[in-house]
């Protein structure tokens, strides 16, 4: 069972009091020793910590990971396995009664070339006020490496982005970038150019639905879009949209229905009938059915 905070040993209560290097001022409390005293690992490694309490009353030993790039797994009475997932400086706090030992954990990034990051769609063109989801895929040739990503915007006046989900919302016209980087190694990144355009005289925003699609070959999905009209647009202005696939070998579109025909990636381009020059995209990933 994975956990960031793992308590092992007899289930008796204790008060946590920080003591330098795990030494208590009261000799009758014994001493807490942890080996190794410091850990340097590469993302994907596992390192076992051993803790021993010499002397003093029977007290549970507790391990706690500080920093999101490491996890503690498979503890027993006096050990915990540290799973190194993402580059950075982390630590494990080991406590027993009044004792505290802090073990620094330095996680090095995985070897160059072992992480691959792809992001779609790129580049990205949005109508002011519209929303688009960036789809990021991380593959690692080394097991145990985090495949999480972070999304960052270069200019929040133009676009805001959900750092975890990758949802991009256009706020103002102009050009900027969204940086997508892997959690395991921030140096592995993709820069997505973003252009935000003003709406037309009749259409000021376009929000496709869904934001993205993950299908198996043979699946179908219904497409939609919300078209935001400008104040004063004629009452007869169409709110309909057209949908076009950039790769019909992967996904074909008939009307507002997408059908997955082959494994791969594509983008469904959405355009309002009232202003076809304005476009948004729905990233599509199609996989073969499981055997």
N, C-alpha and C positions, 0 to 999 in steps of 0.2 A: 504494500500500500504506500503510495506517494504521499508525502506530507512535508510542509515547511517546518512544522513544529511537532516533534516526536518525543513523548515521555516514556521512559522505560524503567523497569525496576519496581520495587515494592510500591504499592499505592498508598503512600502516607503523605500528609500535607507537609509543605515546607515554605519557608519565607526566602525570597530571592534577595540576596545582598551582594552587590558587586564587590569583588576583592581582587586586587591586582594579581595577575598571573596565577589566579586560582588558589592563592594562599589565604587562609583565614587567620585572624589574629589569635584565635583561641586554639591552642595545639590539640585540645581534646576533640576538636571538630574534624581532625584528619586533614588530608590534602588530596586535591583532585589533579590528576595528570592526564593529559591528552596527547596522543601521538598520531600522526606527525603534528608538530607545533605550528607548521605553516604548509600550505598546499599551493603548488603551481601545476596547472594542468592545461590541456588543450580541449577545446569544445568537443564533446563526444566522449571524453574520458570519464572513468569512475574511480574514486579514491575512497578508501575505507578509513574512518577515524576510530581509534580505540581509546576509551576513557576508563580510568580506574580510580576508585576512591579508597585511599589508604588510611585506615583508622577511622575513628569517629563512628557515630550511629548509622544504622542502615538508612540510606537516603536514596530516593530515585534520581537517576541521571537523566537530564533533559537536553536535547539537541534542538537548536533553532537556527534556520538559515535566514540570513539578512542579505537581501539583494535578489532580484528576480532571475538572475542567470544561473542559479544553482538550485538543486532539489535534494532533499534527504530521503533515502529509501531504505527498506529492509533493515530496520533497527532490531537489535536484540537487547539484552540487558546492558551491554556496555559498548556497543559499536553502532555506527551509522555509516551508510554508503552515500558519498557525495556525488551526485550526477552533475557534471560540468556541461552546461548547455550553451551559454552565451558569453562572449568576451567581456571582461571587465573586472573590477575589484569588488570582491564580495567577502563575506565572513560567515563563520558558524560560531554561535555562542553555545557553550556547553556549561550547564549549571548542575550543581548538586548541593542542596542546602545553602550554606552561606558562600559557597565557592562559585567563581565565574572564571572560565577560560575562554578567550576569544581566539579563534583560529582564522587567520587571514587566508582567503582563497583567491588566487590570481588566475583567471581563466584566459588563456591565449586564444586568438581566433584560429579557426581551422586552417589547414594548409591551403594555399592559393589554388584555385581551380576546383576545389571540392564542393563549393556552393554555387548553385546556378539560380538566378532570379529572373523571371519574366513578368512583365506587367502589360495588361491590355485594358482599354485601348491607349495607344500612344502614337502620335501626339493627340491631345484632347482639345476639342473646340466646343465651347458651351455658349448658350444664349444666356444673357444676364438674367439671373433668377432661377436658372434651371439646376438640376442635380444630376450627377453622374457617379456611378460606382466604378472605382478602379479595381481590377482583379489581379492579384499578385500570387504567383506560384513559386515556391522555393523547393528545390531538390538538393539533396546532399548525398554524396557518395560515401559519407562516413556516418554510421548510425549513432544515435544519441545526440545529434546536433539539433538545436531548436530551429524550426522552420517558420517561426513567427516573423512578421515584418512590422515596420512602423512607417507611417505616412506623415510627411512634413510639408508645409506650404512655405514658399519663399515670400509671399506677400498676402497677408490676411485681408488687405483692403480689396483684393481682387477675388480671391477664393479662400474658403475655409474648408478644412479637411478633417474628417474623423481619423485620429491617429491610429486607431485599431482597425476599424471597419473599412476605411478607404473611401468613404462617401465624400465626394467633392461638390461643394455648393458655390455657384458663381455669384459674386456680390457686386462686381463692377467691371466695366469694359477695360480691356488692356491685355498684356501678355505677362505671364509669370511661369513658375515651375512648381511641380510637386515632386519631392524627392521621396523615393521608396527605398528603404534600406533594411537589410536583414538584421534581426535581433542578435544572431550568433556572431555576426561580424559587420559592424556598421559601414566598413569600407566596401562591402558588397552592396551596390546600390544601382538604381535605375532612376534617371532624371526624365520626367514626363513634361514636355513643353505644353503649356495651357494657354489657349487664346479665348478670351471672353468677349463676345460681340454684343452690341446693343440689339434690342429687338427691332422688328420692322415697324412700320407705321400702324400695323394692325395687330401684330403678335409680339408680345414682350417677354414671353417665357415658354419653356417646353420641358416637361418632366416625363420621361419614358417610364413605363411600368411593364415588366419588372426592371430593376436596375441592372441585373445581370441574369444569365441563365446557365445552369449546369444540367446537361441532358445526357441520356444514353442513346445510342443509335436506335432509331425507331420511335423515340419519344416525340410528342408534340407539345407545344405551349402556345397559349393565347397571348397576343401582344396588345398593349394599349399605350396611351399617352395623354397627358393633360396639357391642353393648349391654353395659355393665358393670353387673353386679348387685351389690347391697349384700350384705355378709356376713350370712349368716342368711336370705337370700331363699329362699323355698320352692324345692325342687328342680324343681318343675313350672313355674316362672316362665318365660314366653316370652322368647326373645331376638330375636324377629322385630320388624320395623319397617314402618311404612307410609310411602308416598312420595306427595306431592301437589304439583302444579305451581301456582304463583301466576299463571301466564299460559299457558293452554292454546292460545292462538293462536301461541305461540312454541314451546313444548315440551309434549307430552302424555305422561302417565305411565299405563302399564297394568301393574299389579303392581309389579315391580321393574325395568321396562324403560322408559327415556325415549326418545321419538321426536321429533326436530326437525321442526317443520311450517312455521315461518315465521321470517324474520330478526328479531332483536331480543334482548332479555334477559329472564330470568325467574329465579326461585329455586325449587328443589325442596325442599319442607319435609319433613324426616325426623322421625318420632315413634316411639318404642318402643311396642309394643302393650301392654306391662306398665305403662307410665306415659305416656299420650298427652299429658299436659300439658307434658312435657319435649320441646323441639324443637331441631333444628339445621337449617341451610340449606346447600344446594349451589347456588352461583351458576352460571347457565348463560348462555352467549353463543352465539347461532345466527347464522350468516352464510349469504348466498346462495352457491351454488357459483360458482367462477370460470368466466367465459365461455369 
